[in-house]
């Protein structure tokens, strides 16, 4: 009715965090719920989500439960992704914040019977699953939307072990030379084929499917930003972010690691901050907490300080 239209705000903000029932994903979702009182936050997981609403309510209070929607979602399932997209678009008119955290890691097993399955499983979630979510929402990102793709230290070329420097440089060039999604998809399909045929090492790939998946996410982030810019949607910003939080199965070398709560605050900052007075903000870039990782993206020197709140929504 007309009265309802006057009383009720037409559309409020909405955020979606995948892989959000533990670790960094849960902390990012909780930070959004805590800091953005007018935002509805969908927090998804491929495992059953029963009980998480109650836990969040105990941590943040009863009102938080109203703003947080826990949903079972497998990002590999296009139909499930589409159903959630339809629901969000119908209720909110689009999406304001997307944090793609859903991902899996397998410690590399290079035996011919296991490695191809690992590669398929890892890429199925980390690359193709992330793309499923972004593709579903791509026409529905609202003005000034923020997209954060969670990446890893293993997505950096320097993390690749047992590979000569010239092969590392060739691998970096292989990703950097992808100028569109089609080329990057083709590169990932080639990696999957090479793994099945047992020739991945000969073809210049590292023996870690997770590393390749995060290199692909970093390249996809760059390509996606270019797409938004070409469509004159420059106000939509996407970055790949490594929160520097501890991962129980991944070798993180001598990186200064943060707890999930601090990492969650950093990702929240990157998912909400607006350009400063000079209009400077990383776009299509790979960002590590407390420093910038520069590949071939725009050359920013970008540092984050927990005390600096930034200009939020």
N, C-alpha and C positions, 0 to 999 in steps of 0.2 A: 504494500500500500504506500501512498504518498507519505503518510506519517512515519512509516518504518524507514523510508528513504531519507527523511529529514533527520530522524533520531540516530539511525545506524550509520556508521562510516561505510562508504560504499565498498571499498576494498582495503583491507589492512595488509601489512607486509607479511611475507611468508618466506621461510628458509627451509632448505632440505639438506640434511647431512646423512650421507650413506656410511655404512659400517660404524654405527653410532651407539652401540651398546657396551663398548669397553674401550679402554685406552684413550688415545688421542681423539677418536671420533666422538666418544661419549663426552669428553671434556669440552670439545668445541661446541657440541649441541647444548650442553649445560650452560656454557658461557653466553650463548645467544639468548637462551631462555632467561638467564639472570639479568642480562644487561639491556635487553630490548623488550620492554614490557608490552608493546603493541604488536609484537611479531608472533605469529604461530610458527612453531618449529617442528618439522617432520624429521624424526630420527629413525633410521631404518637399519635392519640387520637381516641377514639370511637365516639366522636362527630365530626360534620363537621369542617374542618380545614381552611375554607375560611377566609382570612384576617390576619392570623397569620404571614404569610411571610412578609406582609407590616409592621406589628408591629415590627418584628425583624429587618427589614431593617431600620426603623426609629431609633431604638436603637443602631444598630451596623454599619449602612451604607449599601449602595447598594450592595457591594461585598458579604456581609453576606447572602443576599437573594439567591445568586447563589450557596452557599455552604450548605444551609439548605433546606431540602425537607420535607414539611409537608404532611403527608399521613393519611387518615382516615383508622383506623385499629381497629377491635375488636379482642383482643387476644384470645377470646373464640372460634373464627371462624377459624378452622384449614385451610380451603381453602384460606381465606384472608391472613393468616400468610404465607402459602406456596407460594402464588403469590408474596408477597413482598420478600420472600427469594429467589425465582427464579430470580427476577429482580436484587437484590443486588449481587447475585453470578455471574450472567451473566455480569454485568457491572464492578464488582470490584474483582471477584475471591474469595470472602469470606467476613468475617466480622472481624473487628479489635477490636471494642468496643461495648458492649451491656450493657445497663442500663435498667433493668426491674423495671419500676416504676408504670406501670398500676395497679391500685388496687381500691377496693371499701370498704367502711366501713358502717355498719349499727349499730346504737345503739341497743344493745341486747333487744329483746322483746321475753320473754320466754313463751308466750302463745302458746299452741300446734298448732294453725293454722298458726302462723307466723314464729316461730323459725326455723322449717325445711327449709322454703323457704329462709330465711336469710342465713342459712348455705350453701345451694346449690348455692345461688347467689354469696356469698363472696368467697367460695372455687373455684367456676367456673372461676373467674377472678384471684384472688390472688395466687392460687396454680396451678390449671389445666391450666389456661391461661399462666402463667409464664412458665410452662413446655412445652406448645405448642410452644412458641417462641424458647426456648433453644433447644428443640428436633429438630425443623426444621433446626436450624443453627449448630447443634452439629458437623456434619462432616465438616463444612465449616469455623470453627474458624481458623483464620490465626495464624502462629507462634507468640507468645508473646501477644496473645489476652487477653483482660481483660473483665470480666463479673462482674457486680455489681447487686445484688438483693436487692432492697430497703426493709428494715425490719422496725420494730417499737419497742418502749419500751414495748408495749403490748405482744410482742413475747417472753419476758423474764418471767421466772416462777415467779419471785417476784411480777410481776404486777397482778397476778391472785388473785382476791378478793373473800372472802366468801368460801375459801377452806382450809381445815386443812393441816398442814405442811406435814404430811405423804402422803396425797393424791397428794399434789404438787410434792413431790419427786417421787411418782409412775408415775405421768404424765411425768416428766422429763425423767425418765428411759424408759418410753414407746417410746419416740422419740429417745433417745440415742441408744436404742437397734436395731433400724432400720439400717441395714448395706447396703441396696441397694434400688433402686427406687421402685422395686416391693413391698417390705415390707412397704415402706412409703405410696405408693399408696393404699395398702390394709388397712393401718391404717386410711387414710382419708376417704375411702369408708365406713369403720366401723363407723366413726364419723357421716357421713351423714346418714347411716342407723339408728344409735342410736337416732339421732335427729328426724327422721321421726317416729320412734316407741315411741318417748317420754321418752326414758330411758337414755338420755345422762348423766344426773347428777348421776344416779345410777351406770353408767359405768365409772365414774371418769373423765368426761369431764367438763371443765368450761362452764359457760353459756354465752360465747362470741365467736361467730364464727370467728371473726377477729383475736382474740388471737390465736386460733388454727391454722388459716391459716398462721400466721407469724411464729409460732413455726415450722410448716411444712416447710416453706421457709428456716428457719435456718438449719434444718436437711437436707433438699435437697441440700443446698449449700455445706455442709460437704461431702455428698455422691457424688455430682457431681465432686468435686475436686479429690476425690479418684478415680473416673472413669477416669478422664484425666491423673492422675498419672499412673494408671494401664495400660493405653494405650500408655505410654511413651510420653505423651504430657504435660510434667511438666511445659513447658513454658506458658501454658494457665492457667490463675489464676482466680478463682471465689471467691468472698466474699459477705457476707450479711452486708449491711451498714445501720445504723440508723443515719440519718443526724441531729437529735435533732432539727428539725424545728417544728414550732407550727402547730398543727392540730386543727381546730376549734371544732371538735366533740369528741376528745379523751382526757381523763384525763391523763396528763403527769406529775402529782405530782410536786415535787420540782426540776425537771430537769432544768438546765439552757438552755433555748431555744434560738435558733438562727433564724435570718430572712432567708427567702428562698434563698437570694443571697449568704449568707455565707455558708448555707447548700449545695447549688449548687457547690460552690468552693471545698468543702470537698469531695463531691461525684466525681467531676471531678478529683481531686487528686487521689482518690482511683481507678479510672478507667484508669489512665494513668501512674502512678508512676511505675518505674522499681526497681528491688532490689538495695539496697545500696551496698557499697564496701564489706560488709560482707555477701552479698547474703540474707539478712533478709527481708522477706516480708510476711505479713499474707496470708495464703492460706486456703480456705475452712472455714474461720472463721467468727465470728459475731463481728462487730466493731461498736462502738458508737463514734461519734465525740468527740474528746478530751480524750477518754479512751477506753480501751478494755473490752469487755464483755467476760469472759472466761466461757464456759461450759465445754465440754470435748474435745474441739479442741486443737491443739498444743498450748502450753503455751507461748504466746508472751506477752511482755509488749510493746504495740504499741501506740504511741501518735502522734497526728497530730498538727502541728502549722501552722497557715495561712501564717506566714512569710517564712516558709520553702517550697520552690517550689518543692522540690523533683527532681528526674531525670526523666524528661518527655520524651515521644516519640520524 
